[in-house]
Amino acid sequence: MEILDQLAVILENGQIALFAALWVLGFMLKNYTSLNNIYIPWIVVVSGIVLANVLLSISIHAGIFGAAIGLFVVGGHSFLKHTIELSKE
Protein backbone atom coordinates (compact mmCIF):
# COMPACT_ATOMS: atom_id res chain seq x y z
CA MET A 1 0.00 0.00 0.00
CA GLU A 2 2.96 2.32 0.57
CA ILE A 3 3.86 2.36 -3.11
CA LEU A 4 0.31 3.34 -4.07
CA ASP A 5 0.35 6.16 -1.51
CA GLN A 6 3.62 7.47 -2.90
CA LEU A 7 2.29 7.25 -6.46
CA ALA A 8 -0.80 9.21 -5.42
CA VAL A 9 1.40 11.98 -3.99
CA ILE A 10 3.38 12.14 -7.23
CA LEU A 11 0.25 12.37 -9.35
CA GLU A 12 -1.33 15.05 -7.12
CA ASN A 13 1.69 17.34 -7.39
CA GLY A 14 2.31 18.57 -10.94
CA GLN A 15 5.92 19.55 -10.28
CA ILE A 16 6.85 16.12 -8.96
CA ALA A 17 4.97 14.43 -11.79
CA LEU A 18 6.88 16.60 -14.28
CA PHE A 19 10.21 15.66 -12.71
CA ALA A 20 9.36 11.95 -12.69
CA ALA A 21 8.08 12.00 -16.28
CA LEU A 22 11.19 13.77 -17.57
CA TRP A 23 13.52 11.45 -15.65
CA VAL A 24 11.78 8.40 -17.13
CA LEU A 25 11.81 9.96 -20.61
CA GLY A 26 15.54 10.66 -20.38
CA PHE A 27 16.22 7.16 -19.07
CA MET A 28 14.20 5.57 -21.86
CA LEU A 29 15.86 7.70 -24.56
CA LYS A 30 19.32 6.91 -23.20
CA ASN A 31 18.90 3.17 -22.72
CA TYR A 32 16.31 2.02 -25.25
CA THR A 33 16.89 4.09 -28.40
CA SER A 34 19.76 4.46 -30.81
CA LEU A 35 19.41 8.23 -30.57
CA ASN A 36 22.65 10.21 -30.41
CA ASN A 37 23.35 11.39 -26.84
CA ILE A 38 23.78 14.95 -28.08
CA TYR A 39 20.03 15.23 -28.77
CA ILE A 40 18.72 13.76 -25.51
CA PRO A 41 19.13 16.93 -23.38
CA TRP A 42 17.35 18.99 -26.02
CA ILE A 43 14.46 16.52 -26.21
CA VAL A 44 14.14 16.45 -22.40
CA VAL A 45 14.18 20.26 -22.11
CA VAL A 46 11.63 20.80 -24.89
CA SER A 47 9.46 18.03 -23.41
CA GLY A 48 9.75 19.75 -20.04
CA ILE A 49 8.46 23.01 -21.50
CA VAL A 50 5.52 21.28 -23.18
CA LEU A 51 4.63 19.06 -20.21
CA ALA A 52 4.86 21.95 -17.75
CA ASN A 53 2.36 23.90 -19.82
CA VAL A 54 0.07 20.87 -19.90
CA LEU A 55 0.40 19.82 -16.24
CA LEU A 56 0.72 23.20 -14.52
CA SER A 57 -0.69 26.01 -16.65
CA ILE A 58 -0.16 27.60 -20.00
CA SER A 59 2.21 30.44 -19.18
CA ILE A 60 5.74 31.65 -19.68
CA HIS A 61 6.45 30.82 -16.03
CA ALA A 62 5.44 27.20 -16.55
CA GLY A 63 7.62 27.04 -19.66
CA ILE A 64 10.63 28.40 -17.79
CA PHE A 65 9.96 25.99 -14.92
CA GLY A 66 9.70 23.07 -17.36
CA ALA A 67 12.98 24.03 -19.02
CA ALA A 68 14.67 24.33 -15.62
CA ILE A 69 13.38 20.95 -14.48
CA GLY A 70 14.51 19.41 -17.79
CA LEU A 71 18.02 20.81 -17.30
CA PHE A 72 17.97 19.64 -13.67
CA VAL A 73 17.04 16.11 -14.74
CA VAL A 74 19.83 15.99 -17.34
CA GLY A 75 22.37 17.41 -14.89
CA GLY A 76 21.19 15.13 -12.10
CA HIS A 77 21.62 12.06 -14.29
CA SER A 78 25.10 13.16 -15.30
CA PHE A 79 26.03 13.86 -11.68
CA LEU A 80 24.83 10.44 -10.52
CA LYS A 81 26.55 8.68 -13.41
CA HIS A 82 29.91 10.30 -12.65
CA THR A 83 29.52 9.71 -8.91
CA ILE A 84 28.90 6.01 -9.47
CA GLU A 85 31.91 5.81 -11.80
CA LEU A 86 34.09 7.46 -9.15
CA SER A 87 32.91 5.06 -6.46
CA LYS A 88 33.91 2.09 -8.62
CA GLU A 89 37.52 3.27 -8.93
Secondary structure as UniProt FT lines:
FT   HELIX           2..12
FT   HELIX           14..32
FT   TURN            37..39
FT   HELIX           40..55
FT   HELIX           60..88
//
